[in-house]
């Protein structure tokens, strides 16, 4: 990967520096992906794509199964490299920070760029409270501050009123939609700058999905959001801009309304009208 980031950029991904950086400046943080290639062993999954993700906007990535949507978001916060035999080439930057720069602290990068997965994954042995507090404890948050920060995080995802009298109960005892909001609360508790969401509603019922979509609209005031979705109606509802991917390539990236009503590429038109995919 590119290693253009200098010492000052790398120091911003040091443990302890990320949280203070995020709290000081919430004016918006952009992500820039340039000439990204990703591989699973010999399989060339992502083929030289470039995407700008603007600050404080929701960008949806759509495309048929196997088009590379999830791989892209996993490359943004370096989750891709956790898969044996997987590697990435190119450049990913968060503002001035070279995410793949030499000496960058990967754990700190993943705090700056949070991830919400397809299936809600609360820590099974932890209470609702401890699920949210877990990341805060890892960042060295004082015990005296935990209660306030946990409450604030749960309030920010609209969950506090539903669980405030159940904080000691297991997180896995919540409904699916509540579990997903708990996972989002766990993500925002450590004050990231970007939130990646990989099919966050695919396992949820329509009412739970609606709550997540309303939450996404609120969260973009504070965070840059990238959402992978197979649901084009969902992309139309929540996204400011949409990226259409096919076979590991970006076919089109435009304002969401234009993408769905006046696409530039015939392949995009065929996909958004349901002719394939």
N, C-alpha and C positions, 0 to 999 in steps of 0.2 A: 504494500500500500504506500501511498504518498507519505513522506515524512517531512513535509515542508514546515510543520509547526515548530516554532522555536521554543526555548525554555519557558518563556512566559506563558505560552499556550499550554504547555504540558503541566505547568504548575497549577493551572486552574482545574485540572482533573486529579489533583492530589486529594487523598482523604482529608476531610475537614474543610477543604477550600470550596467544594462544590456547593454545600448547603448555604454558606454565607454569600456566595456569588449569586445564587438563585434568589435569596431573600432581598438582596440589595437592589436588583434590577429585574422588574417584572414588565418591562416595556415591550418584551417580545424577543424571541430567539429563533432564528431561522436555521434550517438544515439544508446543506447543499451536497448533493450526490453527483459526482463527476466521473464518467467513464468507468462505471462499476461493472466488474465481472465477478461472478460467483460460481464456485464449483463444488460438486459433491463427488470426490474422487476424480474420475475422468469426465464426468457429466458436466457439461458447460450449461449451467442453469440460467444465469443472468449475463447478458451479452452486450456489455458496453453501454449501459444506460446512464443518462444524466437527468436529474430532477431537482428542482428547487422547491423546498417546502417553506412557504412564507410564514413569518411570525404571526401568532395569534389567529391562525386560520385553521380550518379543518380541511385536510386533503384526503380524499378517498382514493384507494387503489382498487380497481375492478379488473376482472378478466376471468376466463375460464379456469377450471382446475388445472394445475400444472403450469400456469403461465409465469410463475415466479413472484407472485404478490407477497407471500409470507417470507420468502427468502430476502426480499428487499428490506423489509422492516427489521428482520433479524440481523442483517448486515449493518443497519444504522446504529444499533447499540451493541454490536459485536457478539450477539448471541449465536450467530451462524457458526463461529469458530468452535463452539462447544460440541458440534457434531463431528465425530471421528472422520477424518479424511476431507473435511470441508475447508475451503479457503476462499478468500476474497482478494481482489485486486482493484485498484482505482483510488478514489478519494471520497471520504465522507467528512464534512466539517460541520460543527455546531458553532455558529458565529465564527470566531477566529480560531477555535480549537480544532486541530486535526485529530479526529477520533482515533485514527490508526497510527498516529505519530509515535516515534520512538520514545519509550519511557512513559507513555500515557498510562495512567492507572485505570485498568479495565473496570474494576468495581466502582470507581468514582464515575466513570462514563455511564455506567448503567444506573447510577443514581440521578445523573443529569438527564438521562433519556430513559424514562420509565416504560414498562411494558405491561400490558393487560392481555391475557391470553384468551383463546377461544372458549375453553371450559373454565368456569370459576375454580380457582385453586387456593382456597384459604388453607392455612397451615392446619392440618387435621387434629393435632394434639393441643392446639392453642385456643384460648378463649377469644371472643370477639375483640375484647380490649387488647389482648396480647398480639393478635394478628396485626392490628394497626401500629402498636408500639414497637414491634420487632425491628423494623428498619430504623426507627428513631434511636433505639438502644444501640444498634450497631454504629450509628454516627456519633455516639457519645453524648446524646441528649441527657441532661440532668433529670434524675428521677422526679424532682419537684416540678419539672415542666411537662412531664409526660401526660398527665391527666388533661391539661388544657389543650395540648396539641392533638391528642387522640379525639377529644370532643370536637375540636375545630375541624379535623379531617372528616369525621363522620357527618358533621353538619354540612360540610361542603359537597357531599355526595347525597344529601337528603336522607340519610339513614339514622341520624341521631335520635329523632323522635320515635323511631321504630325499635331501637335497641337499647336506649339509655338505661332501662331497668333490667337488661339482660347481659350486661357487659361481661359477666363472669361465665356465661354459657359458651359452649363450643361454637366456633364460627361455622362449622359444617352443619350445625342444626338450623341454619337459616334457609330460606327458600333460595332457589337458583338465582333469581334476580337480585335478592338481597346479598347473596354471596358475591355476585359480580360487583355490586356497588361496594362491598367490603374490600374486595381486591383493589378497586380503584382508590378507595380511601387509603389503603396501605401504600399505594403508589404515590399519591399526592402528599402523604404525610412527610416525606423526606424532601419536599419542595423540588421536584424536577423542573426542567425547562421545556421538555418535550415529552408527550405521552404517545406511545405507539399502541394501537389496539388491533389485535389480530382476530378478526371475526368475533367481536365481543358479545354479539347477541345471538349467535347461531344456535345456542343451546337453550335459549330463553323463550318464554311464551310472549304473545303480543303485548300484554300489559307491561311486563317487565322490560321488554324491548323499548317500549315508548318511554319509560322512565330513564333508561340509559341514553336514549337519543336526546331527551330534554337535558340530561346532565351534560352531555357532550357540548351542547350549545352554550351552556353556562361556563364550562371549563375552558373554552377557547378564549375567554376574556383574560385568562391567566397563563394559558399554556398553548404551545403549538401542538396540534394533534394530527396524527396520521392514522387513518383507519383502513384496514383491509376488510372488504366485504364482498360477499357473493350476491348480496341483495341490492339490485340497482335502485329499487325504490328507496331503500335506506340511504344510499349514496346521494340520491336526489334531495332527500330531506335534510341531511346533516352537513353536507360538504360544500365548501366554498369553491374548491376546484377539484377536478377528478382526473386521475391518470388511468388510461386503459392500457393494459399489458396483454401481450400475446407471445407465446413461445420465448419468454425471457427478454423481450424487447418492449420499449415504450412505443406504442402506436400513436397515441394522442394524449395531450395534457392541456386542458382548457378549463374555463369557467364551467361549473357543473351544469348550469342551465343551458349553455350553448352546446356542451357535449351531448346532452340528451335530446336537444331539439334541432341543432344544426351542426352535426359532426362534420369534420373536414375529410375524414378518411372513410372509405367504403366499408372497411372491416369494422370500424367503430360503429357505423350505422347498422350493420348486420348484427352486431353483438347487442347493442342497446335495444334493438327492436325484437330480440329473441329469436333471430334466425339461426343462431348457433350458440354453443356454450353450455 
